[in-house]
Amino acid sequence: YTIKGRVQGVFFRDSTRRVAESLGITGHAINLPDGDVEVLACGDAASLDKLGDWLKEGPPHARVDDVIARDVEGTPPAGFRTG
């Protein structure tokens, strides 16, 4: 996912990590140079749908303008990291 809006400096990455871990999702949430946040999420379809819904809102101080989802191929990472 690429999340656009006011998503840096509002605990977006750490909040995403907590939600992802609670859903059994592995991957990462990283800040991009243009102010967006990139989220790589690997898990079952139902959990990914729940995370996708959460990303549209984000944590309380975020302002999400757009969430762009795309499928990627690769080996799922162990755990979930930020940074």
Secondary structure as GFF3:
##gff-version 3
##sequence-region A 1 83
A	DSSP	beta_strand	2	6	.	.	.	ID=ss1
A	DSSP	alpha_helix	12	22	.	.	.	ID=ss2
A	DSSP	beta_strand	26	31	.	.	.	ID=ss3
A	DSSP	beta_strand	37	42	.	.	.	ID=ss4
A	DSSP	alpha_helix	45	55	.	.	.	ID=ss5
A	DSSP	beta_strand	63	68	.	.	.	ID=ss6
A	DSSP	beta_strand	80	82	.	.	.	ID=ss7
###
